[in-house]
Amino acid sequence: MKLLVTGGAGFIGSAVVRQAVGKGHEVVNLDALTYAACLENVATVSQSPRYHFEQVDIRDAAAVEACIARHAPDAIMHLAAESHVDRSIDGPGVFMETNVMGTFHLLQSARALWERKGRPGDFRFHHISTDEVFGSLPDDPAVKFTENTPYDPRSPYSASKASSDHLVRAWHETYGLPVVLTNCSNNYGPYHFPEKLIPVIILNALAGKPLPIYGDGSNVRDWLYVEDHADALLTVLERGAVGRSYNIGGENERSNLELVETLCGILDRLSPRSDGKPYAGQITFVSDRPGHDARYAIDPARIREELGWRPSVTVEEGLERTVRWYLDNEDWWRPLQDRQGVGQRLGTGARNDKGR
């Protein structure tokens, strides 16, 4: 199968590219190479004859249409997105341009290709989204997000992703475009850009800096190892029902404080501080961000029962793998710390570039 993967130089997208090439698919990696992208993420497959790279911004409708027409993929996996909640609070404009209008441009180009090909039934437009579109859950383990949970986005980021989800469903219902959708829980693992919680904690710990936790650390997330997520996405692409959505979760709920304490314990074992003190002593509670959702949790029954998929990596296994990867790959993360906004407190609501 020939796949076009948008955002394939990003964190999750690169995991999909690596796995897809490894499974024998031909892959076109379409990426604008914005601040969070890194071509080193796909270095292990970049010399494969099955891999192609196109530097295209999905906000550029003409460039998107030309690229899709030129490569004529059998499926499009749409992962390109602005995804950092804190950045969306400070500068929501680019989230609307990329996540909403970018998705619109892709849908239009995908529809044009599909119609030129004679509307084949095996074509797929796979839209990858987030559980954040569903809003916030109460502190009740029995209550989780299902595919039928009403949308209730609380941040500019989640609102932009909810909008793109609705566009994808509309293009299926109105034009018949064969689509599948997935909504995932929080990802983590190798190649995670160093502005997100887990790499921030690992790298700040190693640098002897404070380990910042919003509020009191009670916010709960369901943690999904990125390689598991990539496997689930390819499973949905290959076997998911057209027009169907699938929630993908790690079945690993942890509060932010529990997560950070686990990371500190792993670092204590693998890379002890020179003074012998525990890394947990660097934990610092900071003012919460506006509209911070209390809890996310996925009910993965549909993907488990219909497609036979479930995560293979527990959060304890995945966090240890992740810490070891960062310890072994300083050459990857060190240069990224100099990119715009990394290491700064974001998400305060201060306007950035006139809201863009």
Secondary structure, DSSP 8 states (H G I E B T S, - for coil): -EEEEETTTSHHHHHHHHHHHHTT-EEEEEE---TT--GGGGTTTTTSTTEEEEE--TT-HHHHHHHHHHH--SEEEE------HHHHHH-THHHIIIIIIHHHHHHHHHHHHHHHTT--TT-EEEEEEEGGGG----S-TT--B-TTS-----SHHHHHHHHHHHHHHHHHHHH---EEEEEE-EEESTT--TTSHHHHHHHHHHHT--EEEETTS--EEEEEEHHHHHHHHHHHHHH--TT-EEEE--S-EEEHHHHHHHHHHHHHHHS--TT---GGGGEEEE---TT--SB--B--HHHHHHH-------HHHHHHHHHHHHHH-HHHHHHHTTSTTTTS---S----TTT-
